[in-house]
Amino acid sequence: MPYVPGEYWLKHGRTYKDDFRYNKLFELQERVLIDYLKQNTTSFTSVLEIGCGFGRITKLILTNFEGISEYYAIDISPEQIQNAKQLMKDKKEVFNNGLNLDFAVGDITSLQIQKKYDLVIAAEVLMHILPEDIRDVIHKLVKSSNKHVLNMDWYEEQRPKKAAPHNFVHQYEMIYREFPEVKRVSRVPISKKGSWLRSIDTKQSLFHALVNTP
Ligand SMILES: C[S@@+](CC[C@H](N)C(=O)[O-])C[C@H]1O[C@@H](n2cnc3c(N)ncnc32)[C@H](O)[C@@H]1O
């Protein structure tokens, strides 16, 4: 079956939350994300999250960072947006009374983003963008940011021979560097070294583009 992103994610959005199994790979991914943000970003007060799914990363960020006054999360799937709203229901007061938390259905390939955010984040979303669209999507994220763009996605230096039709290994660092707004790009592999049984390799990396503020 050819991959048609809109159709694929509308269908999978209906069952994504129920099928999701939290495991040590997600645990490591979340730890790397939070540690990285704490060590490498100055305080951010506004966040744009692309492909928020059922709100896993939304909740993680709001739980770990104080002082966020605006958080806007979008997803192409209406069911995922409903699930994310449900997950965050009643949590607003816990995080911050002044928090403006908004969810909306939207496709990043066609969405117009009107303002700039301190942090633009996409977890496991860009790897599902078609190769012909990835450059424009990344440029849109860069232009929507005041300071930081961060994505976490499947990445292997040796291009894998096989991939499921909805998964792509994009050259994120190279693409970010094409844009004059980008000052610096970093990549952090999401893996943990340990004894044979304790090593974890998610085969994902965190990519961080630091954006020039005019
Ligand atoms: C693998 S899930 C990750 C969900 C969430 N970010 C997380 O890490 O738990 C990918 C998400 O991206 C969304 N998505 C895929 N293509 C999209 C697009 N073009 N615009 C907005 N969201 C998209 C899907 O609906 C899905 O919720």
The ligand as a Gaussian input file, in Angstrom:
#p B3LYP/6-31G(d) Opt

LIG

0 1
 C        4.694000       8.458000      15.877000
 S        3.446000       9.628000      16.325000
 C        4.270000      10.575000      17.580000
 C        3.305000      11.262000      18.510000
 C        3.952000      12.124000      19.615000
 N        4.773000      13.172000      19.067000
 C        4.770000      11.275000      20.531000
 O        6.014000      11.286000      20.415000
 O        4.200000      10.589000      21.389000
 C        3.420000      10.720000      14.950000
 C        2.361000      11.805000      15.080000
 O        2.532000      12.757000      14.041000
 C        1.274000      13.111000      13.512000
 N        1.487000      13.583000      12.142000
 C        1.931000      12.862000      11.089000
 N        2.008000      13.627000       9.994000
 C        1.619000      14.876000      10.368000
 C        1.485000      16.114000       9.684000
 N        1.750000      16.202000       8.378000
 N        1.067000      17.204000      10.369000
 C        0.776000      17.112000      11.694000
 N        0.867000      15.949000      12.395000
 C        1.299000      14.850000      11.737000
 C        0.467000      11.824000      13.606000
 O       -0.916000      12.027000      13.560000
 C        0.947000      11.271000      14.939000
 O        0.152000      11.703000      16.004000

